[in-house]
Every structure is written in structure tokens, then in C-alpha cells.
Amino acid sequence: MKTQQEIINRLKDFTLFEDIANNDDKMKKVASILKPQNIKTGEYIFKQGDHGEELFILISGAVRVCKNTKQNEEYTIVDLKAEYNVFFGEIALMDSDERSASIKVLEDCEVLKMAKDDFTSLGNEHPEIGLPITRIIVKRICSNLRNANNDVILLFDALVNEIQSTQLQ
């Protein structure tokens, strides 16, 4: 198991903490609410549709982000490695709803888990910590929403083009 200082030093690599990374006191408070968890290859950290209230920070290993089709067939969105400094499940810190994707372990993983209640308490007690982290999460959610909107426009344009080419035949 890593020491608290090793965990803090590793967390400084993540964009989630970029606005507070230069303040060890703030980072110690963040590290104090994180729970380490080891997950074996082939297991799921969570599945699409599960109720979620935790964010996960990938410290070691590799995972696959998957979604299900309407026919419940799993397909891959992206494979992620720990060296990419990734975190996932951030929406669960903002609301306690169903997971929008599955996270499958490709290589044994060590993750740090942040529970919504712990994050909320930390933010209430130390808004100077919670607010910068929340802003980064919101930026990421907004970026994902913009990308989804662009995908919808592309699909709509493709559908219109298909209909128009069919009508011309």
C-alpha cells in the first residue's frame, strides 16, 4: 500500500486536481477521503445501468469503457491505461443516477474511490477544495455534452443525405 505522500504525489498528475495540486494541505484533505481498491482482470468496476455514487481514479492497470446497444450487446468506446491519468464516474458525484457506461478491467487495477457523500462533506467544510474540483468536473461534462450534440448533428445530416439520395433514385 502506498503512503499518503505517494498518493498525493500521484494525484497531482490528474487534471481533476490541477487547481489545488500545488497545495499539499488541500491535497491531504482530498487524499483522506479516498479509499483504495484492487480489482482483478475481467471484473467490472461498474456496469451501465448500475446505481452510482462514486468517482474512480485509475492508479495502475488498464480498463475498457463499454456501452450496451438496445439489444444489450456490449461494444467498446475506449481502452484507458493508468499512465493516461484518467478518472471516471464523475457524474455520480453530481447526481446519484444510473451509470451511463460500463468499466471493465483489462489489467489488474488499483483505483482510488471517492464517495459522493465524502466529496459533498469535504466541499461543504472546505469550499476552496470542493469548488475547483467541481468546476473541472462540470467542464468535462460540458465538453462531453458538446461532443454528443455534434454527433447528433452528424447523424441527422447523414440521415437527411440518405433520404435525399433515396428520393433521387
Secondary structure, 3 states (H helix, E strand, C coil): CCCHHHHHHHHCCCHHHCCCCCCHHHHHHHHHCEEEEEECCCCEEECCCCECCEEEEEEEEEEEEEEECCCCCEEEEEEEEHHHCCEECCHHHHCCCECCCEEEEEEEEEEEEEEHHHHHHHHHHCHHHHHHHHHHHHHHHHHHHHHHHHHHHHHHHHHHHHHHHHHHC
